[in-house]
Amino acid sequence: MAKPPTYWPLSIVVFLLFWLLFGAIAMYYSAQVNTRWRYGDVDGANQASRSARIINLIGIGVGILFWIFVIKAG
């Protein structure tokens, strides 16, 4: 079984460009993938990977909506 993706680069992009809070939470879960995988917790690593992906996608969506609102209001 292959190690699940960490989504670390996407988490950094979300943190810097879209929404800080979601990016920070996603970076936490991204780091958990490697930690859990190293300790042999395959299910935990898969869950952390899914959580990182979902939080990143939510952060992108909220960030895009925020920037659209800012541009239209400005």
C-alpha positions as CSV (number, residue, x, y, z in Angstrom):
1,M,0.0,0.0,0.0
2,A,1.3,3.4,-1.0
3,K,1.5,6.3,1.5
4,P,-1.4,8.7,1.0
5,P,-0.8,12.2,-0.3
6,T,0.0,14.9,2.2
7,Y,-1.4,17.9,0.3
8,W,1.4,19.9,1.9
9,P,2.0,22.3,-1.1
10,L,-1.7,22.9,-1.5
11,S,-2.0,23.6,2.2
12,I,0.7,26.3,1.9
13,V,-1.0,27.9,-1.1
14,V,-4.3,28.0,0.8
15,F,-2.6,29.5,3.8
16,L,-0.8,32.2,1.8
17,L,-3.4,33.1,-0.9
18,F,-6.8,32.1,0.3
19,W,-7.7,31.8,3.9
20,L,-5.1,31.6,6.8
21,L,-7.2,29.6,9.2
22,F,-8.1,26.8,6.8
23,G,-4.5,26.7,5.5
24,A,-3.1,26.3,9.0
25,I,-5.6,23.5,9.9
26,A,-4.8,21.8,6.6
27,M,-1.1,22.1,7.3
28,Y,-1.6,20.4,10.6
29,Y,-3.4,17.4,9.0
30,S,-0.8,17.3,6.2
31,A,1.9,16.9,8.8
32,Q,-0.1,14.2,10.6
33,V,-0.1,12.1,7.4
34,N,3.7,11.5,7.7
35,T,3.6,11.1,11.4
36,R,0.9,8.5,11.4
37,W,2.3,6.7,8.4
38,R,5.7,6.4,10.2
39,Y,4.1,4.9,13.2
40,G,2.2,2.3,11.1
41,D,-1.2,3.9,11.5
42,V,-2.4,3.4,7.9
43,D,-6.0,4.2,8.6
44,G,-5.0,7.4,10.6
45,A,-2.8,8.5,7.7
46,N,-5.5,8.0,5.2
47,Q,-8.0,9.9,7.4
48,A,-5.5,12.8,7.9
49,S,-4.9,12.9,4.1
50,R,-8.7,13.1,3.4
51,S,-9.1,15.8,6.1
52,A,-6.3,17.9,4.6
53,R,-7.8,17.6,1.1
54,I,-11.3,18.5,2.3
55,I,-10.1,21.5,4.4
56,N,-8.0,22.7,1.6
57,L,-10.9,22.6,-0.8
58,I,-13.1,24.4,1.7
59,G,-10.4,27.0,2.2
60,I,-10.1,27.6,-1.5
61,G,-13.9,27.9,-1.9
62,V,-14.2,30.4,1.0
63,G,-11.2,32.3,-0.1
64,I,-12.5,32.7,-3.7
65,L,-15.9,33.8,-2.4
66,F,-14.1,36.3,0.0
67,W,-12.0,37.8,-2.8
68,I,-15.0,38.1,-5.1
69,F,-16.8,39.9,-2.4
70,V,-13.9,42.2,-1.7
71,I,-13.4,43.0,-5.4
72,K,-17.1,43.7,-5.9
73,A,-17.4,45.8,-2.8
74,G,-14.2,47.8,-3.5
